[in-house]
């Protein structure tokens, strides 16, 4: 089971510092297929995402932190 860490919002960050990106942008950033990202979201794996209306979206900082964690685990 994958346990996600949810960090409290940082009041010094603005939306410009931490943009919301969609599944297509995460796929481009990580080279992970969009369908894989959607599947991971459905089983609570991968980078933490949330629904914004009907779209699945991610905070860019969360995706970058998740990537750094994956890199450190494989080193």
MMTF fields as JSON, N, C-alpha, C and O atoms, coordinates in Angstrom:
{
  "mmtfVersion": "1.0.0",
  "mmtfProducer": "UNKNOWN",
  "numBonds": 299,
  "numAtoms": 300,
  "numGroups": 75,
  "numChains": 1,
  "numModels": 1,
  "chainsPerModel": [1],
  "groupsPerChain": [75],
  "chainIdList": ["A"],
  "bondAtomList": [4, 2, 8, 6, 12, 10, 16, 14, 20, 18, 24, 22, 28, 26, 32, 30, 36, 34, 40, 38, 44, 42, 48, 46, 52, 50, 56, 54, 60, 58, 64, 62, 68, 66, 72, 70, 76, 74, 80, 78, 84, 82, 88, 86, 92, 90, 96, 94, 100, 98, 104, 102, 108, 106, 112, 110, 116, 114, 120, 118, 124, 122, 128, 126, 132, 130, 136, 134, 140, 138, 144, 142, 148, 146, 152, 150, 156, 154, 160, 158, 164, 162, 168, 166, 172, 170, 176, 174, 180, 178, 184, 182, 188, 186, 192, 190, 196, 194, 200, 198, 204, 202, 208, 206, 212, 210, 216, 214, 220, 218, 224, 222, 228, 226, 232, 230, 236, 234, 240, 238, 244, 242, 248, 246, 252, 250, 256, 254, 260, 258, 264, 262, 268, 266, 272, 270, 276, 274, 280, 278, 284, 282, 288, 286, 292, 290, 296, 294],
  "bondOrderList": [1, 1, 1, 1, 1, 1, 1, 1, 1, 1, 1, 1, 1, 1, 1, 1, 1, 1, 1, 1, 1, 1, 1, 1, 1, 1, 1, 1, 1, 1, 1, 1, 1, 1, 1, 1, 1, 1, 1, 1, 1, 1, 1, 1, 1, 1, 1, 1, 1, 1, 1, 1, 1, 1, 1, 1, 1, 1, 1, 1, 1, 1, 1, 1, 1, 1, 1, 1, 1, 1, 1, 1, 1, 1],
  "groupList": [{"groupName": "UNK", "atomNameList": ["N", "CA", "C", "O"], "elementList": ["N", "C", "C", "O"], "formalChargeList": [0, 0, 0, 0], "bondAtomList": [1, 0, 2, 1, 3, 2], "bondOrderList": [1, 1, 2], "singleLetterCode": "X", "chemCompType": "L-PEPTIDE LINKING"}],
  "groupTypeList": [0, 0, 0, 0, 0, 0, 0, 0, 0, 0, 0, 0, 0, 0, 0, 0, 0, 0, 0, 0, 0, 0, 0, 0, 0, 0, 0, 0, 0, 0, 0, 0, 0, 0, 0, 0, 0, 0, 0, 0, 0, 0, 0, 0, 0, 0, 0, 0, 0, 0, 0, 0, 0, 0, 0, 0, 0, 0, 0, 0, 0, 0, 0, 0, 0, 0, 0, 0, 0, 0, 0, 0, 0, 0, 0],
  "groupIdList": [1, 2, 3, 4, 5, 6, 7, 8, 9, 10, 11, 12, 13, 14, 15, 16, 17, 18, 19, 20, 21, 22, 23, 24, 25, 26, 27, 28, 29, 30, 31, 32, 33, 34, 35, 36, 37, 38, 39, 40, 41, 42, 43, 44, 45, 46, 47, 48, 49, 50, 51, 52, 53, 54, 55, 56, 57, 58, 59, 60, 61, 62, 63, 64, 65, 66, 67, 68, 69, 70, 71, 72, 73, 74, 75],
  "secStructList": [7, 7, 7, 7, 7, 7, 7, 7, 7, 7, 6, 6, 7, 7, 6, 6, 6, 1, 7, 3, 3, 3, 2, 2, 2, 2, 2, 2, 2, 2, 7, 7, 7, 2, 2, 2, 2, 2, 2, 2, 2, 2, 6, 6, 7, 1, 1, 7, 7, 3, 3, 3, 6, 6, 3, 3, 3, 3, 3, 2, 2, 2, 2, 2, 2, 2, 2, 2, 2, 2, 2, 2, 2, 2, 7],
  "xCoordList": [0.842, 0.0, 0.883, 1.843, 0.573, 1.319, 0.684, -0.504, 1.468, 0.975, 1.419, 2.609, 0.486, 0.792, 0.985, 0.291, 1.915, 2.126, 1.47, 1.775, 0.577, -0.087, 0.538, 0.456, 1.15, 1.771, 0.791, 0.022, 0.81, -0.073, 0.35, 1.525, -0.58, -0.214, 0.794, 0.727, 1.707, 2.704, 2.179, 1.988, 1.941, 1.349, 2.241, 1.755, 3.547, 4.44, 4.408, 4.916, 3.822, 3.722, 2.461, 1.42, 2.569, 1.405, 1.092, 1.863, -0.042, -0.424, 0.606, 0.782, 1.287, 2.316, 3.531, 4.199, 3.822, 4.955, 4.668, 5.58, 3.414, 3.039, 1.829, 0.707, 2.053, 0.917, 0.224, 0.814, -1.023, -1.796, -1.574, -1.722, -1.214, -0.982, -1.883, -2.269, -2.212, -3.114, -2.331, -1.101, -3.066, -2.461, -1.54, -0.487, -1.924, -1.089, 0.253, 1.292, 0.236, 1.474, 2.344, 3.568, 1.708, 2.47, 3.101, 4.249, 2.365, 2.894, 4.114, 5.113, 4.041, 5.173, 6.372, 7.517, 6.105, 7.166, 7.844, 9.048, 7.066, 7.575, 7.806, 8.465, 7.285, 7.305, 6.497, 6.744, 5.54, 4.621, 3.333, 2.799, 2.844, 1.65, 0.469, 0.309, -0.355, -1.529, -2.467, -3.011, -2.662, -3.564, -2.987, -3.742, -1.678, -1.053, -1.278, -1.595, -1.119, -1.354, -2.799, -3.058, -3.739, -5.152, -5.407, -6.139, -4.807, -4.963, -4.375, -5.016, -3.158, -2.529, -3.412, -3.554, -4.004, -4.881, -6.063, -6.491, -6.586, -7.741, -7.392, -8.268, -6.112, -5.692, -4.808, -4.157, -4.801, -4.061, -2.559, -1.938, -2.002, -0.56, -0.06, -0.853, 1.256, 1.835, 1.721, 1.405, 1.982, 1.905, 0.46, -0.484, 0.314, -1.013, -1.69, -1.091, -2.941, -3.718, -5.072, -5.409, -5.839, -7.189, -8.054, -7.553, -9.348, -10.286, -10.593, -10.85, -10.561, -10.944, -12.034, -11.755, -13.273, -14.386, -14.35, -14.417, -14.245, -14.171, -12.746, -12.497, -11.801, -10.404, -9.595, -9.812, -8.673, -7.695, -6.502, -5.945, -6.101, -5.002, -4.01, -4.302, -2.845, -1.737, -1.114, -1.147, -0.554, 0.303, 1.689, 2.197, 2.295, 3.596, 4.623, 5.444, 4.593, 5.552, 5.402, 6.392, 4.171, 3.92, 4.524, 5.138, 4.345, 4.899, 6.429, 7.048, 7.036, 8.494, 9.022, 10.067, 8.318, 8.712, 8.606, 9.482, 7.534, 7.339, 8.468, 8.988, 8.838, 9.941, 11.245, 11.995, 11.516, 12.741, 12.736, 13.771, 11.564, 11.45, 11.723, 12.398, 11.199, 11.427, 12.918, 13.473, 13.546, 14.969, 15.793, 16.723, 15.467, 16.242, 16.042, 16.961, 14.858, 14.604, 15.403, 15.765, 15.674, 16.372, 17.882, 18.611, 18.352, 19.808, 20.488, 21.702],
  "yCoordList": [-1.18, 0.0, 1.237, 1.317, 2.174, 3.418, 4.445, 4.745, 4.983, 6.003, 7.357, 7.584, 8.242, 9.573, 10.547, 10.483, 11.429, 12.488, 13.745, 14.201, 14.293, 15.531, 16.644, 16.629, 17.592, 18.701, 19.853, 20.108, 20.558, 21.715, 22.796, 22.878, 23.62, 24.673, 25.639, 25.945, 26.101, 27.05, 28.45, 28.797, 29.263, 30.58, 31.521, 32.522, 31.22, 32.088, 31.771, 32.554, 30.639, 30.279, 30.868, 30.942, 31.28, 31.762, 30.774, 29.851, 30.976, 30.1, 30.155, 29.176, 31.285, 31.399, 30.547, 30.03, 30.397, 29.576, 28.093, 27.307, 27.713, 26.302, 26.105, 25.947, 26.114, 26.025, 24.661, 23.646, 24.677, 23.45, 22.987, 23.76, 21.707, 21.148, 19.937, 19.266, 19.669, 18.558, 17.282, 17.278, 16.221, 14.911, 14.918, 14.281, 15.629, 15.697, 16.355, 15.901, 17.415, 18.101, 17.232, 17.22, 16.505, 15.585, 14.494, 14.11, 14.0, 12.982, 13.506, 12.799, 14.734, 15.335, 15.547, 15.414, 15.877, 16.127, 14.838, 14.821, 13.759, 12.509, 11.4, 10.408, 11.546, 10.497, 9.268, 8.163, 9.464, 8.398, 8.596, 9.704, 7.524, 7.58, 8.155, 7.872, 8.962, 9.559, 8.518, 8.72, 7.417, 6.381, 5.739, 5.354, 5.625, 5.099, 6.053, 5.619, 7.345, 8.335, 8.286, 8.372, 8.148, 8.059, 6.788, 6.816, 5.676, 4.432, 4.572, 4.203, 5.103, 5.301, 6.151, 5.848, 7.206, 8.064, 7.253, 7.463, 6.341, 5.544, 4.555, 4.149, 4.157, 3.218, 3.908, 3.249, 5.236, 6.045, 5.761, 5.603, 5.701, 5.552, 6.772, 7.599, 6.883, 7.968, 9.302, 9.357, 10.385, 11.708, 12.044, 11.685, 12.731, 13.097, 14.054, 15.023, 13.755, 14.593, 14.872, 14.326, 15.726, 16.013, 16.395, 16.709, 16.36, 16.711, 18.204, 18.741, 18.846, 20.244, 20.25, 20.223, 20.286, 20.064, 18.612, 17.705, 18.393, 17.025, 16.608, 15.471, 17.549, 17.265, 16.764, 17.194, 15.866, 15.408, 16.332, 16.463, 16.978, 17.932, 17.655, 16.923, 18.256, 18.053, 19.403, 20.311, 19.548, 20.682, 20.333, 19.241, 21.247, 20.973, 20.618, 19.725, 21.295, 21.012, 19.588, 18.956, 19.08, 17.717, 16.71, 15.725, 16.965, 16.072, 16.066, 15.004, 17.247, 17.332, 16.658, 16.008, 16.805, 16.126, 14.617, 13.878, 14.159, 12.731, 12.176, 11.09, 12.937, 12.51, 12.408, 11.447, 13.388, 13.366, 12.164, 11.535, 11.849, 10.68, 9.387, 8.49, 9.292, 8.103, 7.961, 6.862, 9.091, 9.076, 8.639, 7.846, 9.143, 8.787, 7.323, 6.686, 6.782, 5.361, 4.439, 3.33, 4.894, 4.026, 4.195, 3.438, 5.17, 5.422, 4.518, 4.602],
  "zCoordList": [0.0, 0.0, 0.0, 0.767, -0.831, -0.928, 0.004, -0.117, 0.93, 1.844, 1.327, 1.109, 1.134, 0.614, 1.757, 2.772, 1.584, 2.546, 2.011, 0.909, 2.791, 2.413, 3.249, 4.478, 2.587, 3.29, 3.406, 2.479, 4.545, 4.651, 3.67, 3.313, 3.23, 2.277, 2.899, 4.09, 2.09, 2.54, 2.245, 1.079, 3.274, 3.03, 2.226, 1.699, 2.119, 1.354, -0.131, -0.935, -0.517, -1.931, -2.53, -1.878, -3.763, -4.497, -5.607, -5.869, -6.253, -7.363, -8.482, -9.208, -8.63, -9.66, -9.32, -10.216, -8.014, -7.568, -7.753, -8.013, -7.619, -7.64, -8.548, -8.065, -9.859, -10.782, -10.74, -10.368, -11.128, -11.293, -12.724, -13.671, -12.872, -14.205, -14.412, -13.455, -15.665, -15.96, -16.274, -16.308, -16.498, -16.735, -17.946, -17.928, -18.989, -20.194, -19.879, -20.356, -19.085, -18.719, -17.811, -17.943, -16.889, -16.025, -16.876, -16.649, -17.84, -18.745, -19.491, -19.624, -19.974, -20.67, -19.763, -20.193, -18.51, -17.534, -17.079, -16.825, -16.977, -16.41, -17.431, -17.12, -18.621, -19.656, -19.235, -19.717, -18.344, -17.937, -18.733, -18.799, -19.331, -20.159, -19.378, -18.191, -20.045, -19.409, -18.821, -17.736, -19.518, -19.008, -17.738, -16.845, -17.655, -16.444, -15.284, -14.176, -15.523, -14.466, -13.983, -12.782, -14.911, -14.516, -13.711, -12.722, -14.129, -13.385, -11.985, -11.001, -11.893, -10.585, -9.682, -8.497, -10.221, -9.413, -8.879, -7.744, -9.675, -9.255, -8.152, -7.388, -8.056, -7.005, -5.955, -5.144, -5.989, -5.013, -5.022, -3.971, -6.194, -6.403, -7.163, -7.614, -7.302, -8.079, -7.369, -6.18, -8.102, -7.481, -7.093, -7.796, -5.976, -5.484, -6.468, -6.934, -6.765, -7.675, -7.047, -5.997, -7.7, -7.228, -8.42, -9.5, -8.202, -9.265, -9.178, -8.1, -10.315, -10.452, -11.508, -12.706, -11.054, -11.976, -12.414, -11.585, -13.712, -14.245, -14.567, -14.968, -14.386, -14.759, -13.574, -12.441, -13.833, -12.842, -12.983, -14.072, -11.889, -11.929, -10.795, -9.849, -10.921, -9.992, -9.668, -10.499, -8.491, -8.179, -8.708, -8.451, -9.438, -10.033, -8.965, -9.177, -7.825, -6.75, -6.222, -5.853, -6.185, -5.717, -6.695, -6.285, -7.981, -9.005, -8.926, -8.986, -8.794, -8.718, -7.448, -7.486, -6.332, -5.088, -5.25, -4.8, -5.893, -6.118, -6.999, -6.744, -8.037, -8.905, -8.119, -8.285, -7.268, -6.453, -5.514, -5.296, -4.959, -4.082, -4.852, -4.346, -6.071, -6.891, -7.213, -7.192, -7.508, -7.823, -6.624, -6.771, -5.44, -4.243, -3.878, -3.362, -4.138, -3.846, -4.76, -4.368, -5.966, -6.931, -6.886, -7.528, -6.144, -6.067, -5.069, -4.886]
}
